Every structure is written in C-alpha cells, then in structure tokens.
Amino acid sequence: MRREITVPAPLPGPDTRIVELRVAGLVGTSGETLLDAVTTVDVAGDGLGRVVRPADRLRRPAPGPVVPALGRSIPRTLEGYLWTGMTSGGAAKAVWALLFPFSLANVAFWMLPPVHRARWLGGLCRGLLRVAALLLTMLLVSQISAMVVDLVASQCLAPGRACLPWVPSWLREEPVRIGIGVALLLGLTYVLHRISSTNWRVRGGDRGDRKGAPLQLRADPGAPGMAVLHTVAALACIALPLLGGPATIPVELPRLITWICALALVLAAVVGAAIGSDSGRIARRSLVAFATLVVIASAVLVVPGDRLPGIDATVEGLGGALVVVTALFALALVPSALLARSTWRDRPRRLRPWLGGWAAAPVLALAGLLGGGFGAGLGFAVRRLLGADGLKLPMTYDLVTALWGGGLALMVLIAVAGYAIGVPLRKRRRGVPPIVELMEPDRCEEQDVARAWARSAWERRHLHQLTTIVALGLCVGAVTLLVVRFGFGLQPPWFGPVSAVGVFALGGLAAGLLRVVYSAARSPERSRHLGALSDLVSFWPRAAHPGVPPCYALKVVPELADRVKEHLAEPGTRVVLSGLNLGSVLTVLTAARLCAELPDSELDRVGLLTAGSPLQWGYQRAFPAVLPQESLAELFGKLDGRWRALCRGTDIFGGGVTTWRHQTSGRHLLGDGYLPEGGSGPLETTPEESGALVLGGDHWLPDPLREPDGRRRWAPGVLKHTEYLADPEWDNAVAMAAGLGRTGRARALGEQGALFSDLPRPR
C-alpha cells in the first residue's frame, strides 16, 4: 500500500508571481549566461556582488518568461547574483593563485570530522593543523629569502662576479645590496599581512549567524590574531638566516641577543598557533613592531660573505619540521575519524566521508609538497634567468624538484590507468545503466551516452582516491629521497633530468593557476577543473591560515538572504533560489539561513532549486562536519519538499542531491531520499512525459535532450554539465519549488505491502 506525497499547491491569486533568483556557480560566469538572456543590466549590488536582470533594447530591466503552473501562466521576475568577480579577473586576484598551498591547508581545516566524544582530540588536530599552516608561511618566506638575499644579493651581486653586469658598482656594496634585499622581503611580508586582513564588505551589514544554527559558515573570531602570528613568524624567518641560522649560536653579544629574540618570536608564534590564542590590538601591533626591529638589527649585524651561511639550515629545518607536524596530524586524525564513524556507519558507502573522515591528512600533505615545490621551482627559474655560473641554492631543492618530476610521471600514469582503462572497463562491465533505459529507451545504445555515463560515474566515485594516491605517493617518494640522499649520501645520475622535469611541472602548475584566475572572466569555458578548484579553496572562511583570499560565501549568503526578504515583503511573491554548480551550495546555505530567520508564513513562500550540484558526492563527503546529512534532511523537511534538484548521469561535476541507492524494477525507479515530513526513507517513481525521472527531490534529466518542439531553445548532443537551462524540466522544477507545480510523482513506500521491499539494497 502506498501513500501519495504531494508538494503543497494552493491556488494562486491574481497577484501571485515568482521571483527566481539564480546564483552563478562557475568561474567567470556572465550575466547573459546565467540568465540565458541576450543582454542583462545591473539592478542592485556593489560591483563585486552584482544583481542583474534581463534587459530590453533600451537596457531597461525586462520581465522574465512566464512559468506554466496549475493550468495558467504565472508571471516570473528573473534575477541573477554574480559573485565570480571576487575570485577571478585582474592581476591582483591572479596573485592569489600563488597562495594556493595556503588555501589547501585552510580547506583541510574544514574537512576535519566532527568529534563530540573527545573534544580534546579535535582540539589537538586543529592545533597541529594551525602549526603546519604557520610552518608553510615560514617556509615560503625562507625560500624567497634564499632567492632574494642569498642567490641575488649575496651571490649574484657580489663584487667581481660577472652576473648582471649592467648593475652599477655602488649597488654591489655589502650594506646596500643586503639592505635592498631585506627591504623587498619586508615588503612581501607586508603584502601577506594585508591579504590576511582583507575581507569583503557585506551590503547592509552582516548581523551574524544564529549560534548553533545548522548549515551555517562562521568567520573565525581569532583571524586577526592568527594573521599577526604569521607575520611575526615570517619576520623571524627573515632575521634568522642573516644571523647564521637557527642551529648556529653567534659569538658576538649583539648578534647573540638578536638571535635569541628571533628564536623567541618563532617559539611564541608556534605556541600561539597551537593553542589558538588571540591578543588585543595594541599587543598585536607591538609584537609586529618588535619583530620588524629584530629584522632591521639582523640586517645591520649580518656577516659579509659570498653566501648566507644560515639559509640552508633555515630552509631545511623548516621543511623537516613541516614533515614531522604533518605526520603527527595524520596520526592524530586516525582516532578522530574512528570516533566520528558512529555518525555515518549506517549510511551507504556513497554518502560516507572520503577516506572515512581522514581526507584532511593527504590534503595537508599536498599543501606542504606544493608549498615547498613552488619555492624550489621559483628558485631554479630565477637562477636560470640570472644566467651566471656558480650560483648555489639549498641542496634540498634538487630533492623537491626531483620529487615533483616523479610525481608528474605518477599523475600521468594514474590518469592513463583511470581514463584509458578504468572508464572503458566500467562501461563494458556495467553496460548501459538501467536508468538510461527508463528515460531514453530509443537511444540507450548510443556510444556517446554510455561513455559519458561511465566516465562521470567513475570520476565521481574515484577522483578523491586518485588524489590521495598521488599525495601519498609523493610522501613516500619524499621519504625515500631523503634516506637515499642524506642516509646513504647517494645522488643517482637520474636526479638531474628528473629534477628538470619537476621544475617544468611546477612552473606549468603555477602558470596554469595564474592564467585561470586572471582570464576566467574572459574565457569561462576554459580550464573548468582548475577554475572549479580555485573557487573551491576560496569558498571557506579563514580558519587555519590567514593568508588566503577572503571568503566570498560570507558575503554572498547574507546578501542573498536580504534580497529574498526584500521580495517577500510583497504578499503575493514566491521566491525560488536556484543555483548552478557551486552556486547550489551557496543557495543551500542561504535557504538554511532563511529557515532560521523567517517566520513560517514567509518561509512557505521560499523554494530551492539546485542544478548540476556537487553537494552530495563532493561537498557532503569532503566536509562532513559542515554539511551533515541530518541537517540537509532537516532543511528538506522545513521546505516541505520545495527543494528540487536537476541532475544528469552524464554530468561529472553534478549528481543526485536528495536521493541515493538508485535501482530499477520494470518501469519504476527506486531509491532512498529525504522526505517532506522529515528524515529519509525509500521512494519510487515512474518516468514523466518529458522523459525526466522525478524521484523525491531529484529530477533526473535525459541526455541528450528530447527532439526540439519549436517553443523553446534547444541544445544538441550530450550536454553533461552544460545547458541545464535549455531543458524544459527547469520550468517544471521552478513551479514545484515555488509550491505551485504539479503534484509529486514520487511515492514513499509504505510499511504495509511495499511492492519493492524485497529487492536487494545497493550499498
């Protein structure tokens, strides 16, 4: 026996209208692409967060297309919120790409599993992660010191050396060249500190999230103190090489006192990062001023020579400390993941956190490897540009670049094994998925469709595993190289060629990130993977590292919520938040915020539509403490089923959002999913006339589209992640999200005599 589940559908009055507020989700998305319009015009915003509408020939806001619902046409106002100007476009934002290792360390913080039974263990993991992030800053500054003060100032500009012969002789004098190098490093430290204190301004002011509300991002109140700790540690790493390094005790009293002060600053920064302490504004400024004086004193007391004797020891010591802290973090994360396992033990495997909640460890390791690799690759590039013989870099640079040369070979091998072998094997083993036969019985044998389904399913299931294999492979390679080089004193003949490949790989990665961030506004269809990665790391507030781009979600979510409230002030208006790709995550957070702030009478006029969303297969599994399944089920229940999700099986980035455990029986699609009354349970549905399968809140779309009907825009071919707006199911989903659509065809399987209760349940 089955009971119908229907989306509430009261008869609309004459003043009923729908405001569809779309949110961009891909790097560089334009207003015309977002609204599927010929031209758009701004109607609100501040230039960074832009609200746009379709425009007529006179560039005036025009009404959107009507929405067919309940036998009549409902007026629709179409708006779009563009936020990608916060993450792409321009030379200033392109520099953020070089801070990608810092951003990865910050992302690892949000990937930590929720630990409630042993809070001290969670505090230990967070402390170790903050210390590792601090060491990343110190390593970067030390590597740039090795390039600026040692490679260029001490070696290249030494008197009598045939390097940069056009430099005047007065600039080659000892105090001048060292002083200019130290001044450049102080300028770099100032830039990093300014980045740490930069935030987006929220229009109307952010009243803050309700404490304890689910699905809410909150800025770290200790971020200003964390920025000062990183600045102080960076300044100390400028001073230590000038004084002989951390392991060499100076003999002269002035240098000894300065050396002790520099070490004390490093110790204070590490302890402060570990315990997460903050201090007052006056104390922070005093600490930075004292650290700056220590750097100036070190520059005055530096011992002249062809090389800075402490640069190698500083870089190698920081690299070794980062390896130790990362290993301790990986070990401490194991019991944290095991303790949190009880919260997801009963879920199907496709909903469990990546690597059982341990995914933050390889992400932090990858951040450290990238940080060391970027610095080493930059050093080799500068030495090559100088073009002089005899210029020396720290010995470990050869190890780092050789490691990345081997890492590039490992990546190529894994990519070939995955995409050239794994995807075809999955296609041959699984054949055409049964869900395709339900939606497209006449085209289910097309090779393009079957290949696209196989690749998207394989990538969503195994992409995080490939990344983990690369990170762990690089870690094993790093340990092996260290043992071979320093344990046995060997330098195999293949070090040179492999190191050259590593320099090329690191340079290509850095250039690719710069290009993506700089040119995304001009070519949004290029470099989707790197562009999505860039938007991902900028999504999260500063928690482990302050030197990351400001979090755009902290600006977008409250401004979207305020815009929704403005429209709800009109009694007949129903607002549908629709988000594509990463914009779907922003709309989910906005809907959760509105659920915590709006009365029920206004919340009943709010709906949610997501399309091509990576929420379930990606974000929910990578960030289990931020996006727990229980909170998502609660949100679905508060919206009373007005959360609709468009998805395609051929879409690599997007998949099902509100349902899982899909299987077929005859002409029926079965699965589990969120229920409008709260919680989750089994569901079943049959195909719609349009070919879509509406199971719970998910609308599975046929791909390619059905034949054109001449009434709306049509797109040919296998669409994958593109052209969701061209599917006729979009308007149906908007109507259902507004509470005005057709009754839900999905049925919850009752407890008595369920037709499909005996079928095996996929894991």
Beta strands, then each sheet from edge to edge (+ up, - down):
strand 1: 2-4
strand 2: 17-23
strand 3: 40-45
strand 4: 50-54
strand 5: 64-69
strand 6: 72-82
strand 7: 573-580
strand 8: 606-611
strand 9: 643-647
strand 10: 659-665
strand 11: 668-674
strand 12: 680-685
strand 13: 693-695
strand 14: 698-700
strand 15: 747-749
sheet 1: 1+ 15- 12+ 11- 10+
sheet 2: 3+ 4- 6+ 2+ 7+ 8+ 9+ 14+ 13-
sheet 3: 3+ 4- 6+ 5-
end
